[in-house]
Amino acid sequence: MADMLTRDEFVEQKGSVFELELSEDDSIKLELIEVDEVKEMGPYESFSVVFLAPKDCGLESQIYKLKHEKKGEIELFLSPFFQDEKGLKLESIFSVAAQA
């Protein structure tokens, strides 16, 4: 399992495809479509990333294992928040201690 990716690393991979493992034999492809700017919230900094999944894939809010050809495997908590004809949008929010 790779270390957690930083915001800058997500920005570098915007537009690329991550494979979401549904089971040992089944997966779907997600496209990284958005990486938010860092927001300062007290002693924390946060940002979010948004993936686009196939329409009607039925994903629910939970931790998923994602694989990326350059970044390896990561686990992210993804929550669906919008669906249209393009697909289902899933968001993951990151909060880290602000750098002094």
C-alpha positions in Angstrom: 0.0 0.0 0.0 1.4 3.4 -1.0 1.6 6.3 1.4 -1.3 8.7 1.3 -1.0 11.0 -1.7 -0.6 14.7 -1.2 -2.7 17.4 -2.9 0.1 18.1 -5.3 0.4 14.4 -6.2 -3.4 14.4 -6.9 -3.0 17.5 -9.1 -0.3 15.7 -11.1 -2.7 12.8 -11.7 -5.8 14.9 -12.6 -7.4 13.3 -15.7 -5.9 9.9 -15.1 -7.6 6.7 -14.3 -7.7 4.8 -11.0 -9.0 1.3 -10.8 -11.5 0.7 -7.9 -11.5 -2.8 -6.6 -15.0 -4.2 -6.0 -13.8 -7.7 -5.3 -10.8 -9.9 -6.2 -12.4 -10.5 -9.7 -14.2 -7.2 -10.3 -13.2 -3.6 -10.6 -14.4 -0.4 -12.3 -12.4 2.6 -13.6 -12.7 6.1 -12.0 -11.3 9.3 -13.6 -9.9 11.9 -11.3 -11.7 15.0 -12.5 -11.3 17.6 -9.7 -8.8 18.6 -7.0 -9.9 21.5 -4.8 -7.6 24.3 -3.5 -6.4 24.0 0.0 -8.8 25.6 2.6 -7.5 26.6 6.0 -9.8 25.7 8.8 -8.3 26.6 12.2 -5.3 24.4 12.8 -6.1 22.3 9.8 -5.8 22.5 6.0 -8.3 20.6 3.9 -8.9 19.8 0.3 -11.0 17.3 -1.7 -10.7 15.2 -4.8 -13.6 14.2 -7.1 -13.7 11.0 -9.2 -16.1 10.2 -12.0 -17.4 6.6 -11.9 -19.7 4.9 -14.5 -23.3 5.9 -14.3 -25.5 3.5 -12.2 -22.5 1.7 -10.7 -24.2 1.6 -7.3 -21.3 2.7 -5.2 -22.0 3.7 -1.6 -20.1 5.7 1.0 -17.2 3.5 2.3 -13.5 2.9 2.1 -12.4 1.6 -1.3 -9.0 0.3 -2.5 -7.8 2.2 -5.6 -5.0 1.2 -7.9 -3.0 3.7 -10.0 -0.4 2.7 -12.6 2.1 5.4 -11.3 1.0 5.8 -7.6 0.3 2.2 -6.6 -2.5 1.2 -4.2 -4.3 3.6 -1.8 -7.4 3.3 0.3 -9.8 6.2 0.3 -13.2 6.9 1.9 -15.4 7.9 -1.1 -18.9 9.3 -0.9 -21.2 9.6 -3.9 -22.7 13.1 -4.2 -24.0 13.7 -7.7 -25.1 11.7 -10.7 -26.0 12.7 -14.2 -25.7 11.4 -17.8 -21.8 11.5 -17.5 -21.7 9.3 -14.4 -21.5 9.2 -10.6 -19.3 11.7 -8.8 -17.5 10.5 -5.7 -15.6 12.8 -3.3 -12.9 12.2 -0.8 -12.0 14.9 1.7 -8.6 15.3 3.3 -7.8 17.2 6.5 -4.2 17.6 7.8 -2.5 19.7 10.5 -1.5 23.0 9.0 2.2 23.6 8.4 3.6 26.2 10.8 
